């Protein structure tokens, strides 16, 4: 009997760790609460880096004068301002995010730019508390990838749309084509001795494999689904500047590093900087980044 109990208690019989979406979302919220100012401060880089893909997203979503747009996981609102300019004074943009701190920056940026057609509201992207059928377009720039229940998020977005309205999203493609980000992730994972992501755990490349994002859109009941792949290199003066950008504003990397002491964290960042130097071209740095822009119609 004792042998049987011991066998039952052996490590090999222990239940596999399970992904906790509630804890994950709280951790994500705290990451963005902390990184909000830095992300906002890097706004000019975000506009240069992600601006062209954002314009493509708005084109594909049919965002124009007079449109009502819901921006999900809006962050500090760079793309919110681009949407506000497109829709004009007769349109409306609602920016939502799980982090109050980062939305404060979005609201301030909209006021500073003189956009009176922008509103911000703290909201979980999987629980969109907006009136049904009231938006012409729902957009999400590198946000959908971090939702634990992406189908629930898409269902809420679809519910918010008017008939014929469109959902459009930007996501990273594969790790191989986004080495500005995947190299730091792999180095930190190795140095911090982190296990592979748990089943069901979202992340930067969770929708990046060929056809995955489009399949999720179709599964959500969207029609006329189409996508484009866009090269979007991160252009800075040096690899060291890219490290500074990620070190200041990529909260997920800090969370991954939290198990290391200060010396271990410094060593990890040093290795990241050395690894990213391969992308320096003379006096410039071009970090490989590839985005997928997809759209579907209600």
Secondary structure, DSSP 8 states (H G I E B T S, - for coil): -HHHHHHHHSGGGS------HHHHHHHHHHHHHHHHHHHHHTHHHHHHHHHHHHHHHHHHHT--TT-EEEEET-TT-HHHHHHHHHH-TTSEEEEEES-HHHHHHHHHHHHHHT-TTEEEEE--TTS--S-TT-EEEEEEES-GGG-S-HHHHHHHHHHHEEEEEEEEEEEE--GGG-HHHHHHHHHHHHHTT-----TT---TTTT-STTHHHHHHHHTT-EEEEEEEEE--EEES-HHHHHHHHHHH-HHHHHHHTTS-HHHHHHHHHHHHHHHGGGEETTEEEE--EEEEEEEE-
